Amino acid sequence: MNPHDPLADAATPDADTIPAVTELASAARELAGAVRALAEHAPHDPDALLTAEQLGDLLRLSPRTLKEQAAAGLIPHRRFGKHYRFSREDAAEIVRLARKTPAPQGQGKRSGFRAA
């Protein structure tokens, strides 16, 4: 046993462990890429407000959907005349709401929004 190698005591991975580790590594890479993409689009000022277009790019939602949901009072937002703006807290709440909203069942009309 090598005292400098923390994995020296680990059991040899079996056939079930390797695909799980590969899947976990893939998910970690995907998450890291998403975080980098968000960081590139994040405003430099943490208090800056995002437009519906900017928030739509981040959340992979249509700006039109965001504006319609905001106009209906279904999602948090700020309104300046006819312009909709969204804070970071608004974006976090929209994601939380999207996770709570069940996906539409059947082949009826699409309504609401879903998390990307």
SEPAVO-961867 format. One record per residue (C-alpha): residue number from 1; residue in three letters; y, x, z. Coordinates in pm, whole numbers. Layout:
N
(pt NUM 'ALA' (Y X Z));
...
END
This chain:
116
(pt 1 'MET' (0 0 0));
(pt 2 'ASN' (338 137 -100));
(pt 3 'PRO' (600 64 171));
(pt 4 'HIS' (877 61 -91));
(pt 5 'ASP' (716 -205 -309));
(pt 6 'PRO' (758 -554 -152));
(pt 7 'LEU' (514 -703 -403));
(pt 8 'ALA' (231 -463 -320));
(pt 9 'ASP' (80 -715 -76));
(pt 10 'ALA' (115 -1008 -317));
(pt 11 'ALA' (-207 -1162 -444));
(pt 12 'THR' (-300 -1104 -804));
(pt 13 'PRO' (-165 -1400 -1005));
(pt 14 'ASP' (-425 -1641 -1132));
(pt 15 'ALA' (-431 -1830 -1462));
(pt 16 'ASP' (-236 -2125 -1313));
(pt 17 'THR' (42 -1909 -1169));
(pt 18 'ILE' (139 -1725 -1486));
(pt 19 'PRO' (247 -2035 -1689));
(pt 20 'ALA' (441 -2164 -1387));
(pt 21 'VAL' (622 -1832 -1348));
(pt 22 'THR' (696 -1823 -1721));
(pt 23 'GLU' (834 -2177 -1707));
(pt 24 'LEU' (1045 -2092 -1402));
(pt 25 'ALA' (1183 -1782 -1571));
(pt 26 'SER' (1268 -1983 -1881));
(pt 27 'ALA' (1444 -2248 -1672));
(pt 28 'ALA' (1639 -1976 -1488));
(pt 29 'ARG' (1753 -1823 -1819));
(pt 30 'GLU' (1858 -2167 -1946));
(pt 31 'LEU' (2052 -2237 -1626));
(pt 32 'ALA' (2222 -1898 -1640));
(pt 33 'GLY' (2326 -1966 -1999));
(pt 34 'ALA' (2467 -2306 -1904));
(pt 35 'VAL' (2663 -2154 -1615));
(pt 36 'ARG' (2806 -1886 -1846));
(pt 37 'ALA' (2905 -2153 -2100));
(pt 38 'LEU' (3076 -2358 -1828));
(pt 39 'ALA' (3255 -2049 -1698));
(pt 40 'GLU' (3392 -1978 -2046));
(pt 41 'HIS' (3532 -2330 -2070));
(pt 42 'ALA' (3650 -2359 -1712));
(pt 43 'PRO' (4024 -2366 -1665));
(pt 44 'HIS' (4171 -2058 -1500));
(pt 45 'ASP' (4357 -2279 -1257));
(pt 46 'PRO' (4105 -2458 -1033));
(pt 47 'ASP' (4351 -2745 -993));
(pt 48 'ALA' (4402 -2785 -1368));
(pt 49 'LEU' (4313 -3121 -1520));
(pt 50 'LEU' (4078 -3151 -1814));
(pt 51 'THR' (4126 -3375 -2115));
(pt 52 'ALA' (3853 -3618 -2216));
(pt 53 'GLU' (3769 -3381 -2502));
(pt 54 'GLN' (3731 -3081 -2269));
(pt 55 'LEU' (3524 -3276 -2017));
(pt 56 'GLY' (3316 -3424 -2298));
(pt 57 'ASP' (3234 -3072 -2422));
(pt 58 'LEU' (3130 -2965 -2073));
(pt 59 'LEU' (2918 -3272 -1999));
(pt 60 'ARG' (2794 -3330 -2354));
(pt 61 'LEU' (2948 -3674 -2360));
(pt 62 'SER' (3168 -3839 -2616));
(pt 63 'PRO' (3538 -3824 -2526));
(pt 64 'ARG' (3559 -4185 -2643));
(pt 65 'THR' (3288 -4286 -2394));
(pt 66 'LEU' (3473 -4106 -2115));
(pt 67 'LYS' (3799 -4282 -2205));
(pt 68 'GLU' (3628 -4622 -2226));
(pt 69 'GLN' (3454 -4571 -1891));
(pt 70 'ALA' (3781 -4455 -1734));
(pt 71 'ALA' (3972 -4752 -1877));
(pt 72 'ALA' (3711 -4985 -1730));
(pt 73 'GLY' (3751 -4817 -1392));
(pt 74 'LEU' (3388 -4701 -1389));
(pt 75 'ILE' (3459 -4330 -1348));
(pt 76 'PRO' (3726 -4140 -1154));
(pt 77 'HIS' (4021 -4013 -1355));
(pt 78 'ARG' (4398 -3963 -1365));
(pt 79 'ARG' (4610 -4143 -1618));
(pt 80 'PHE' (4945 -4025 -1751));
(pt 81 'GLY' (5074 -4295 -1982));
(pt 82 'LYS' (4801 -4334 -2242));
(pt 83 'HIS' (4642 -3997 -2161));
(pt 84 'TYR' (4333 -3960 -1943));
(pt 85 'ARG' (4282 -3646 -1736));
(pt 86 'PHE' (3996 -3541 -1512));
(pt 87 'SER' (3987 -3303 -1215));
(pt 88 'ARG' (3689 -3089 -1115));
(pt 89 'GLU' (3620 -3339 -838));
(pt 90 'ASP' (3627 -3620 -1095));
(pt 91 'ALA' (3376 -3429 -1310));
(pt 92 'ALA' (3144 -3372 -1014));
(pt 93 'GLU' (3162 -3742 -924));
(pt 94 'ILE' (3091 -3843 -1285));
(pt 95 'VAL' (2778 -3626 -1284));
(pt 96 'ARG' (2672 -3775 -950));
(pt 97 'LEU' (2727 -4128 -1081));
(pt 98 'ALA' (2534 -4050 -1399));
(pt 99 'ARG' (2236 -3934 -1194));
(pt 100 'LYS' (2240 -4258 -996));
(pt 101 'THR' (2270 -4480 -1304));
(pt 102 'PRO' (1925 -4581 -1432));
(pt 103 'ALA' (1859 -4527 -1800));
(pt 104 'PRO' (1872 -4848 -2006));
(pt 105 'GLN' (1531 -5013 -2047));
(pt 106 'GLY' (1397 -5152 -2374));
(pt 107 'GLN' (1585 -5172 -2700));
(pt 108 'GLY' (1895 -5356 -2582));
(pt 109 'LYS' (2252 -5240 -2622));
(pt 110 'ARG' (2332 -4898 -2488));
(pt 111 'SER' (2568 -4905 -2199));
(pt 112 'GLY' (2715 -4664 -1950));
(pt 113 'PHE' (2647 -4297 -1968));
(pt 114 'ARG' (2373 -4055 -1885));
(pt 115 'ALA' (2382 -3698 -1762));
(pt 116 'ALA' (2320 -3436 -2024));
END
